[in-house]
Amino acid sequence: MDSSDAAVLGVSGVVAAAVVGSAVAAGALFGFDESVLRPFRLLAVEPIAWIVIGALVVAAVGNAYID
């Protein structure tokens, strides 16, 4: 993985952390109702979601190493 791939991976990590942080902050400010908790609940109970996330991570890392 060269420096540009590492930069893209770092930026995507920061964006993902910002999305999760803003969802948690919105839930804390406006109350945790069904709409805010639903994506987290689906990740917790659906093993297929973890398989899809794992496949996306493997594809992204594999693409970085192939290039």
PLY file of the C-alpha trace (Angstrom):
ply
format ascii 1.0
element vertex 67
property float x
property float y
property float z
element edge 66
property int vertex1
property int vertex2
end_header
0.00 0.00 0.00
1.55 3.27 -1.05
1.02 6.69 0.48
-2.00 7.61 -1.66
-3.80 4.39 -0.69
-3.00 5.00 2.96
-4.35 8.54 2.67
-7.61 7.33 1.09
-7.99 4.67 3.78
-7.33 7.24 6.49
-9.83 9.72 5.06
-12.49 7.01 4.76
-11.88 6.04 8.39
-12.29 9.63 9.51
-15.50 9.99 7.49
-16.90 6.76 8.93
-16.07 7.89 12.47
-17.72 11.25 11.80
-20.89 9.57 10.52
-21.13 7.28 13.55
-20.33 10.16 15.90
-22.94 12.42 14.38
-25.58 9.67 14.54
-24.83 9.12 18.22
-24.79 12.88 18.89
-28.11 13.34 17.08
-29.58 10.54 19.11
-28.31 12.08 22.34
-29.67 15.51 21.43
-33.04 14.51 20.01
-33.66 11.22 21.81
-32.82 7.73 20.72
-35.87 6.65 18.79
-36.37 3.88 16.28
-34.88 5.75 13.32
-31.51 6.45 14.93
-31.01 3.04 16.53
-32.23 0.93 13.63
-28.92 0.69 11.67
-27.00 -0.25 14.82
-29.65 -2.80 15.81
-29.54 -4.35 12.35
-25.76 -4.70 12.58
-26.10 -6.35 15.98
-28.70 -8.96 14.99
-28.04 -9.63 11.30
-24.98 -11.77 10.56
-25.42 -11.09 6.84
-24.65 -7.41 7.48
-21.31 -8.35 9.04
-20.54 -10.61 6.07
-21.26 -7.74 3.66
-19.13 -5.31 5.68
-16.30 -7.86 5.82
-16.50 -8.41 2.06
-16.33 -4.67 1.42
-13.28 -4.32 3.67
-11.53 -7.28 2.02
-12.31 -5.86 -1.44
-10.99 -2.41 -0.53
-7.79 -3.71 1.05
-7.26 -6.25 -1.73
-7.68 -3.56 -4.35
-5.13 -1.38 -2.57
-2.56 -4.20 -2.52
-3.18 -5.28 -6.13
-2.56 -1.77 -7.44
0 1
1 2
2 3
3 4
4 5
5 6
6 7
7 8
8 9
9 10
10 11
11 12
12 13
13 14
14 15
15 16
16 17
17 18
18 19
19 20
20 21
21 22
22 23
23 24
24 25
25 26
26 27
27 28
28 29
29 30
30 31
31 32
32 33
33 34
34 35
35 36
36 37
37 38
38 39
39 40
40 41
41 42
42 43
43 44
44 45
45 46
46 47
47 48
48 49
49 50
50 51
51 52
52 53
53 54
54 55
55 56
56 57
57 58
58 59
59 60
60 61
61 62
62 63
63 64
64 65
65 66
